[in-house]
Amino acid sequence: MFLPPAQAQAAETSRRRHLTSCFIFSQLDYCNALLIGLPFSIIAALQRVQNAAARLLLGLSRRDHVCPALKELHWLHVVNRIQFKLALVMFTIHTRRCPDYLGDSVQACNSDPARTRLCSASSSDYAVPRTRTKFGDRAFSVAGPVVWNSLPAAVREADSLHSFTRKLKNHLFTLCFND
């Protein structure tokens, strides 16, 4: 079947986007929550892979700036993708749709008897345990609540997973590209 050139190009772009999502993002997102708190020098390698994929999809040269391409494709930077994943896990904990071991790893501020008179007891915040090392800050029991508590209330109060992911991506996209 013959397609007009404009439709053929649109179909090819759609196929490329799908293949990119399947092959590149599946690898970038695999266990990326473990990368929280790593130095930028380590995360930069993953960001370069994402930048190369954006350049390939949009036919840009090596010297073209990639931020407009990421914005056009509506892709978050790798650091923001990691935050997205952590916030998503925290949402499943908050809505009690997670395994018990995950729910037991964090503690809501309103469940601590010592905090009943604090303002945070009435919010949806989670307690952030103190650590003595940068390595300890990377633990899920610390990093998850830090990411969750940093989200605006409008995002945290979403009533469904679909609504939460949409609001979260829009929030992170705004932070990433300063709209």
SULBELZI-V770361 format. One record per residue. RES is the residue in one small letter. OMEGA is omega in whole degrees, -180 to 180 (* if undefined). D_CENTER is the distance of its C-alpha to the mean C-alpha in whole Angstrom. Layout:
BEGIN
((RES:OMEGA:D_CENTER) (RES:OMEGA:D_CENTER))
END
This chain:
BEGIN
((m:-179:40) (f:177:40) (l:173:38) (p:-175:38) (p:-178:36) (a:180:34) (q:179:33) (a:179:33) (q:178:31) (a:179:28) (a:178:28) (e:178:28) (t:178:25) (s:178:23) (r:179:24) (r:179:23) (r:180:19) (h:179:19) (l:178:20) (t:179:18) (s:-178:15) (c:-172:17) (f:-173:18) (i:-176:16) (f:176:12) (s:178:14) (q:178:14) (l:-176:12) (d:-179:9) (y:178:12) (c:-177:12) (n:176:9) (a:176:9) (l:-177:12) (l:-178:12) (i:176:10) (g:177:13) (l:178:15) (p:-178:17) (f:-179:16) (s:179:19) (i:-180:17) (i:-176:14) (a:179:16) (a:178:17) (l:178:14) (q:178:14) (r:177:17) (v:179:17) (q:179:14) (n:178:17) (a:178:20) (a:178:18) (a:178:18) (r:179:21) (l:-178:23) (l:-175:22) (l:177:23) (g:-180:26) (l:177:25) (s:-179:27) (r:-174:26) (r:178:27) (d:179:25) (h:-171:23) (v:-177:19) (c:176:17) (p:179:19) (a:178:19) (l:179:15) (k:179:15) (e:179:18) (l:-178:16) (h:178:13) (w:174:10) (l:172:8) (h:-176:9) (v:179:8) (v:179:7) (n:176:5) (r:178:3) (i:178:4) (q:178:4) (f:-178:2) (k:179:4) (l:179:7) (a:178:7) (l:177:8) (v:179:10) (m:177:11) (f:179:12) (t:176:14) (i:-177:16) (h:-180:17) (t:178:18) (r:177:20) (r:-175:19) (c:174:18) (p:-177:20) (d:-176:23) (y:177:22) (l:179:18) (g:180:20) (d:-177:22) (s:178:20) (v:-178:19) (q:177:21) (a:180:21) (c:-178:23) (n:179:26) (s:-180:27) (d:-178:28) (p:-180:32) (a:-177:32) (r:-173:30) (t:-179:31) (r:180:33) (l:178:30) (c:-178:28) (s:-180:25) (a:-180:26) (s:-179:26) (s:179:22) (s:179:19) (d:175:19) (y:-180:18) (a:178:21) (v:180:19) (p:178:22) (r:176:24) (t:-179:24) (r:-176:26) (t:174:24) (k:178:21) (f:178:20) (g:178:21) (d:-179:18) (r:179:15) (a:-179:17) (f:-178:14) (s:176:17) (v:-175:16) (a:179:13) (g:177:12) (p:178:14) (v:179:13) (v:-179:10) (w:-178:11) (n:180:14) (s:-180:13) (l:175:12) (p:-178:15) (a:-179:17) (a:179:17) (v:-177:13) (r:-176:14) (e:178:17) (a:-174:16) (d:179:19) (s:179:17) (l:180:14) (h:179:14) (s:180:15) (f:-178:12) (t:179:9) (r:180:11) (k:-179:12) (l:-180:8) (k:178:7) (n:179:11) (h:-179:10) (l:179:8) (f:178:10) (t:177:13) (l:-175:12) (c:-173:11) (f:175:14) (n:179:16) (d:*:18))
END
